[in-house]
Amino acid sequence: MSLTLITSAPSSDAAYREGLIRRYLAARDRFAELALLAEAARYDKANPGASLTDELLGASLGDVA
């Protein structure tokens, strides 16, 4: 069995951000949420600027925020 290295880095476009937020809001368990938060943190590290991690956490609060 051979392993394939995924070399593509997350892009900084709005479609990627929107997709990750949708996946986060649809996550049904804490482990899936944590995996998506980790993905957002990697994105934030590669793309300085507005924090995607903050967007995920804010989106999960909904109208409470």
C-alpha positions in Angstrom: 0.0 0.0 0.0 1.4 3.4 -1.0 0.6 6.7 0.6 -0.1 9.8 -1.3 1.1 13.2 0.0 -1.5 15.9 -0.4 0.5 19.0 -1.3 -2.2 21.5 -2.0 -2.6 24.2 0.6 -5.9 25.8 1.4 -6.6 28.8 -0.8 -7.7 32.2 0.5 -10.8 32.4 -1.5 -14.3 33.0 -0.2 -15.6 29.7 -1.5 -13.2 27.7 0.6 -14.0 29.7 3.7 -17.8 29.3 3.1 -17.4 25.6 2.5 -15.5 25.1 5.7 -18.1 27.1 7.7 -20.9 25.0 6.2 -19.1 21.8 7.1 -18.5 23.0 10.6 -22.1 23.9 11.2 -23.2 20.6 9.8 -20.8 18.6 12.0 -22.6 16.1 14.2 -20.0 15.3 16.7 -17.2 17.0 18.7 -14.4 15.2 16.9 -15.6 16.4 13.5 -15.8 19.9 14.9 -12.3 19.7 16.3 -10.9 18.4 13.0 -12.5 21.4 11.2 -11.2 23.8 13.8 -7.7 22.4 13.2 -8.1 22.8 9.5 -9.2 26.4 10.0 -6.1 27.0 12.2 -3.9 25.7 9.5 -5.6 28.0 7.0 -5.2 31.0 9.3 -1.5 30.2 9.6 -1.1 30.0 5.8 -3.3 33.0 5.1 -2.8 36.0 7.5 -5.7 38.3 7.8 -9.3 37.7 9.0 -9.4 34.6 11.2 -11.3 31.7 9.8 -11.2 30.1 13.2 -13.0 33.1 14.7 -15.6 32.9 11.9 -16.3 29.2 12.7 -16.7 29.9 16.4 -18.9 33.0 15.7 -21.0 31.1 13.2 -21.7 28.4 15.8 -23.0 31.0 18.2 -25.5 32.2 15.7 -27.8 35.0 17.0 -26.3 34.8 20.5 -23.2 36.6 19.3 
